[in-house]
Structure formats: C-alpha cells, structure tokens
C-alpha cells in the first residue's frame, strides 16, 4: 500500500508547480520521480477514471493545506511533539518552519521509510526540526516502538493521520484511536482525514485492482464529532468544499445529493 504514498507525492509536486499553490513541497517531485511517477503522465482515457483521479487529487491538495494549518496552530500553542502516523512521503519535517525544540516522529513500515531515506540522501535534504523515524507496522505494537524512540506521553502531542483511516477496518480504527488517546496529555491535538459517506460506492466499487481506491474499506461514522467525544476529544469537522473555498480554490462541480452536511477533515483537542 505504501506505493500510494508516491502517488500522493506526485499530486503535491503538481500543486507545488502552480503559481497559486496552496503549499510548496520541494521534495515531492523527487519522491514521485524515484517511484516512477514523474514526468507526470496524462490521465487515462476512461472519463470515469479521469474524474476519480481529479477528485482524489483535489482532496489531497485541500487536506494537505488543512493539516499544514493545523500543525502551525499547534506549534503556536506551544506543542513541540509531532507524530505522523503512516508518514509515507510526507515532507513536512523538511518544508515547514518549526519552532526550536520540535521533535517530529514519522511512523511507518521499514520499506517506505527506507525508500524515502534513499531519496533524502540523494537530495541532501536537511530537516528543519529533530526528525525521528519509527519503523513499525501500525497493526503491531507501534506505541511501544514510539516510546522506545523517545516520545513522551506526559507532554502534549499533535497527531496526524492523513489519508490513513480509510484503509483500516473499523476495529483497527477504534484501536488506533484508543492507542492515540492513551498517549495524549490534555491539550494534545489531532488532525484526521476521514472517508466521506458513500465514497467507497462512488469511487471504490469499480476501481482497478491494486489502485488506492480498491483498498478503501472505512468511511466516517454518522456522527464523527460524537464518536471522537467518546474517545476523549473535542473535535471540529470541515468539508473539502468549505476549506477549498476558504483557500480560494473552490470546487468546480456541485456536491452530490444537494450538499455536504458533515466533512472528512477533522481537527481535535484532547480533553483529559
């Protein structure tokens, strides 16, 4: 599944090349090239596939900016401990301005972390904070590995699970949230992306085998804010369209079913 992270890097590289880019990720093109997805290839001729690809790319761009903003706000509040779960080709340790003393943990399996390390060496990339990689499968004892790497659960953490939960069955999502909560001091923050209701039927049902959409298994609950409150978090929910409009990048097509009542971009604060 980690190869999909290279596809995300391709989208971020394309966005970074725009004059009105919502963020700049200088390493994204190198990750995409090393993974065989650069130069950029045109979308497939299938119109339905083209629309899916455009919709997914749009969501990646908007969620990236949303979580960038969340991380800046967390840093401004004094949080100096960051954990990226399923970090993939995330370049935030290298492209964002971090306050002195920030420790950023990238948690993922060894294969993507090794691939990433080879690209970073080639690019002579230098992190702007203390970057610590934690090679562990999220289905295993990642909290123990995180502790061994130096994470301190007694001080606030900002957690990011970007484009991750949609790939996990519901029991694994619940376990992940419980484990995050157990390691989150009061005042910790969390940024999540959740699959909107119906997205698997719309995009996953006829997705090509092996594609990202073919591996989607989890959508957001009917009441995501109540769900997160049950896990000890006070959360806010935002839609892609709402955030896109705020960023000056409004969606080009009307929402299905007359509107979006709940959104898959979540920011949350730990209550206890």
N, C-alpha and C positions, 0 to 999 in steps of 0.2 A: 504493500500500500504506500510505502514511502515515496515511490516514484511520482505519486500525485503531487508531492511537495515541489517537485521540479516544475510541474505544470503551473503551480501557484507562482513560482518564481518567474516563469515566462510572462504571466499576466502582470506581475509587478514591474517587470522590465519594460513592457509595453506602456504601462501607465507612467513610469518614470521618464519616458521619452516625450511625453506630451508637454506642450507649452503651459497648459493649465493643470499640471499634475497635482494630485491631492497629497502626494508624498514622493520622496525620492529614495530609491533603493539601489545604490550603485553596484551592489554585488549580485543583484537578481539576474542580470544578463549573463554573468559568469556561471552562475548555477544552472541556468537554462541551457547554455552552450555545452557545459560539461555533461549535461543529461541528454543531449541530442535534440533539444527543442529550440535551437537557435542556429541560423536565422529563422525567424518566425515563418511558419507555413500557413497558407490560406486555409480558411475553414473548409470542411468537406462540402461537397455539392449538395448533400441532403439538407433541405431547408429546415426541417425539424431539428436536425443535429446542429445546424448553424445557430438557431435560436437558443437551443440549450447552452451552447458554448458561450454565446453572448450574455445570457442571463447569469451563468456561473461566473464569468469574468467580471461582470458588473458587481456581483455580490462580494467577490474577493477584494475589489478595489475599495468599496464602501466600508467593508468590515475592517480592512487594514487601517484606514484613516480613523475609524471609530475607536479601535483599540490603541492606536498611537495616542489619541487624545486622552483616553482613559489612563494610560501609563504616565503621561505628562502630569495629569491631575494627581495621580497617586504620589509621584515624586515630589510635587509641590506641597503635598500634605505631610511630607517627611518620611515616607516609606522608602527604605533603601534595600529591600529584598524583593527580588522578582523571580517568579518561576514560570517558565514557558513549558507547558505540557504538550508533548507531541510537537517539538520545536521545528522539525523539518528543516527547510532552508530559510528560516526566519533570520533576517539580518539586523534586527533592532539593536543588538549589542554593538554593532558597528556604525549604524547610521543615525541613531538618536543621541541627543546631548543628555548625558546622565549626570546627576549630582555626584560630587565626591563621596566615596564610601558605598556606592551602589554595588550590590552583588547580584548577578543575573545567572540563574541556573537554567540550562537548556536540557530538558529531559526527553530522551528518545532512545530508540534501539541503536545498537552499535553501527549497523550498516549505513543509515543515513548520516549519522554523526561522522563516521569515517570518510564518507564521500564528501561531506561538507568540509571537513578538515583539509582534504587534499586541495579543494578549490581555494580555501582561505590561504593555504601556504603559497599556492601559485600566484594569488593576487596580492600577497604580502599584506593582508588585511590586519588592522590593529583595532582591537575592541576599545570602546570608549568607557568601559566600566570593567569591573572584575567579572570575567565570564568563566563559568564553571559548567562543564558538560557532564551529564549523568546518563551513562549508557545502561538503560534498563527498559524492559517491556512494561507498559502500563498495566498489563494483566498480571504482573508479578509484584513483588514487594518493593514498589518504587518509593514509598515513604521511607523505608529503611535505607535504600540507596541514597535518597536525598539527604537524610540525616548524616550518613557517612561522608557525604560531600561537603557538609558544613552548614546546611540550612538550620536556622534557629526558629522553632515554632513559637518561642516565647515573645518574639517581636513581630510586628505586623508584616505581612507579605502581600504583594499584589500577584494574583494568579491569572494566567491567560490560557484558555483552552479554545483555540481558534481553529475552526473547521475540523474539530475532533469528535465531538459527541455524536454527530450524525452517523459515524462509522461504528458506534458501540451499541450493543443491545441494551435494553432498558436496565437490566440488573447490573451491567457493568457501569452504566451512567450513575446509578444510585450509589454504587460502591465508590466510584471516583469522587463524587460529591461528599460522601461521608469521610473519606480519607483527607480530602482538602480541608474540610471543616475541623477535623481533629488536629490539624497542623496550623490553624489560623488563629492568631491572637485577635482580640477585639480591635476593631479598626482596620483589619485587613480588607483588601478589595479583591474583586474578581471580575474578569471580563470573559463572557461566554458568547459563542455563536451557536444558535440552535436551528435545526432544520424546520422551516415553516410547515404548518399543517398542509398536507396534500402534496408536498414537494416530491415525495418518492413516487406517487402515482403519476405526476406530471412528467418528471424527468428520469426516474429510475426504472420504470416499467419496461421501456423499450431501449434502455441504454446498452451499448455494446459491451460484451463480456470483457471484464478486466478494466473497464473505464471507472473513473471515480464514482459516477452516479450509480453504477451497477453494484457498488459496495455499500450504498447508503441503507441503513436499517432503522434509524431512530429519528423521530420528529419531536418537536417541542410538546410538552403536555398542554392540556386545555387551559390550565391556569399556571403559567410559568412563575409568576410572582408568588402565588400561594405555595407552590412546590418549593421554591427556594427559601421562603419564610420557614417552612418546615425543616429545612436544613440549617436554619440559623442565620439567614442572610436577608437584609433589606435590599430589594432589587428594583431596578427600573428597566422597562422594556422599550425598545425603539424599533421601528421598521426600517428596512433598507431605504424605502422611498422617502421617509421623513428625514433620515440622515443625509441622503443624497441631495435632497432639496436644500438642506441647510448648508451643504458644502458647495452649492452652486452647480451641481451635476444632476439635475432632475431626471428621473426615469422617462424613457421615451414612449412607453406604452401604458395604457391604463391597467390598474390591478384587476386580477380575475375576481369574479364574484362580487364586484361592486365596492371593494375596499379591503384594507388590511386592518383588522381590529387589534391584533397583537403582533409584536415583532420579535425577530430572532436575534437581535443584538441586545445583550444583557450586560448591565453594569450593576455591581452589588457591593454592599459593605457588610462586614461581619459584625453581628450584634453582640455576641457573647463568646 
